[in-house]
Amino acid sequence: TPDYETKDTDILAAFRVTPQPGVPPEEAGAAVAAESSTGTWTTVWTDGLTSLDRYKGRCYDIEPVAGEENQFIAYVAYPLDLFEEGSVTNMFTSIVGNVFGFKALRALRLEDLRIPPAYIKTFQGPP
């Protein structure tokens, strides 16, 4: 979603993406965003119960990696509503748990992750 403007409450991830031959970088970035948020390989009966648009990750930018052939940085924004409050496990399982075996990609690496204060405040511990 190139016209998406990130929010202060979004969790922002930067993935280094190497698409399979013939897969455009924009499609690879969109696939990472979908698969790491609301996408699945099968039909789920609960899909009709809620609007997935509220929960889906969005690839809002993609740029080539300087000096590397067919490698791109895909920037993905995730809404806070996608994640369980105060759970690092849930956050990482969603963002990186299932996406690394994705067929549209030859290689994928999480390069950066920015967690907003709104999510950090949901964790127990000192202020």
Helices and strands as residue ranges (DSSP letters): E 11-19, H 25-35, G 45-49, G 52-54, E 58-64, E 72-78, G 80-82, H 88-96, G 99-101, E 105-114, H 117-120
